[in-house]
Every structure is written in C-alpha cells, then in structure tokens.
Amino acid sequence: MPRKFKPGDWVKVKRKLNAPEMQVLKYVSKKDSIFGLVDNDSYLECVWYKSGERKSEVFHQNKLIKMIETGGLFKTFLTNPKLSLT
C-alpha cells in the first residue's frame, strides 16, 4: 500500500468531531498477529498536546485525513497594537 502522509503532515482522525489535530512523526512497523507479516507502510505514529501533556498514538493511515490548514502544536495569541498619533 502506498504511503499517504509524510513526517510533519497535520492530520485528524476521520469522522470524529472532537479529534485533536495531530502531527505525523513517522511510519512504524506493525506485525500481523495472524499471518506474521510485517507492514512498514500503513501505520503512523502521531503526536499531539492536550493540557500541556504530550500524547502519542499509532493509527492506520486509512483512518486519518490530511488537514488543509496546518498549525503549530502551541497556539499563540497576538493582540493588535494600539497606535497613538499624539
């Protein structure tokens, strides 16, 4: 199966409204328990942060969708500077 994502891509779990935006770290090997085959091109390790704590999990690439808008792991809020002409 061809790889759909590359490290650094921003993804989200399909059909989950409250799923966090995650960043792809790498593809990982996973061994099939029945046949004993090793799959190197289908499972991704993804990372995200929740309440300042780093979370990591492995997902099958078909369960993920690529995010159009990408962002950092931490959001920064910029305030508009107040200009004074006096």
C-alpha positions, 0 to 999 in steps of 0.5 A: 500500500502506498504511503499517504502522509509524510513526517510533519503532515497535520492530520485528524482522525476521520469522522470524529468531531472532537479529534485533536489535530495531530502531527505525523512523526513517522511510519512504524512497523506493525506485525500481523498477529495472524499471518506474521507479516510485517507492514512498514507502510500503513501505520503512523505514529502521531503526536499531539498536546492536550493540557500541556501533556504530550500524547502519542498514538499509532493509527492506520493511515486509512483512518486519518485525513490530511488537514488543509490548514496546518498549525503549530502544536502551541497556539499563540495569541497576538493582540493588535497594537494600539497606535497613538498619533499624539 
